[in-house]
Amino acid sequence: EEDQKDIKVMYREAATLCHPDSSKCVFSDKKEAEEVFGRLSQAYKANDIHAVRDILGQLRKGTWQGVNERD
């Protein structure tokens, strides 16, 4: 239950940082922002807290290198 709250909070913050229509989007390239937002949404729907955490961490640092695929 705690993880569910955490993933929702992380998702919302990350979405603000990578959604192409957000004023706080860290990407100047909308196509790249769309790709990252798609990955974030996919991870959230799959309830993959590790991927959401990884994406958020990279967005906060401004060092987007993609997400490591997990088994």
C-alpha positions as CSV (number, residue, x, y, z in Angstrom):
1,E,0.0,0.0,0.0
2,E,2.9,2.4,0.8
3,D,4.5,1.6,-2.5
4,Q,1.2,2.5,-4.3
5,K,1.3,5.9,-2.7
6,D,5.0,6.3,-3.5
7,I,4.7,5.3,-7.2
8,K,1.7,7.7,-7.7
9,V,3.6,10.7,-6.2
10,M,6.8,9.8,-8.2
11,Y,4.7,9.4,-11.4
12,R,3.1,12.8,-11.0
13,E,6.4,14.6,-10.4
14,A,8.1,12.8,-13.3
15,A,5.1,13.5,-15.6
16,T,5.4,17.2,-14.8
17,L,9.1,17.0,-15.8
18,C,8.7,15.1,-19.0
19,H,5.2,15.7,-20.4
20,P,5.6,17.6,-23.7
21,D,2.9,20.1,-22.8
22,S,4.2,20.9,-19.3
23,S,5.8,24.2,-18.7
24,K,8.3,22.4,-16.5
25,C,9.3,19.9,-19.1
26,V,13.1,19.4,-19.1
27,F,13.3,18.5,-22.8
28,S,13.4,21.1,-25.5
29,D,12.7,18.3,-28.1
30,K,9.0,17.4,-27.9
31,K,9.6,14.0,-29.6
32,E,12.1,13.1,-26.9
33,A,9.7,14.3,-24.2
34,E,6.9,12.2,-25.8
35,E,9.1,9.1,-25.8
36,V,10.1,9.5,-22.1
37,F,6.5,10.2,-21.1
38,G,5.4,7.1,-22.9
39,R,8.0,5.0,-21.0
40,L,7.0,6.6,-17.8
41,S,3.3,5.9,-18.4
42,Q,4.1,2.3,-19.4
43,A,6.2,1.7,-16.2
44,Y,3.4,3.3,-14.1
45,K,0.7,1.1,-15.7
46,A,2.9,-2.0,-15.1
47,N,3.3,-0.9,-11.5
48,D,7.1,-1.0,-11.9
49,I,8.2,1.3,-9.0
50,H,11.8,0.8,-9.8
51,A,11.5,2.0,-13.4
52,V,9.4,5.0,-12.3
53,R,12.0,5.8,-9.6
54,D,14.8,5.5,-12.2
55,I,13.1,7.8,-14.7
56,L,12.3,10.4,-12.0
57,G,15.9,10.4,-10.7
58,Q,17.2,11.0,-14.2
59,L,14.7,13.7,-14.9
60,R,15.6,15.5,-11.6
61,K,19.3,15.4,-12.5
62,G,18.7,16.3,-16.1
63,T,20.7,13.3,-17.2
64,W,18.4,11.2,-19.4
65,Q,20.0,8.0,-20.5
66,G,17.0,5.8,-20.8
67,V,15.7,3.1,-18.5
68,N,17.4,-0.1,-17.8
69,E,15.1,-3.0,-18.8
70,R,14.2,-5.3,-15.9
71,D,13.2,-9.0,-16.1
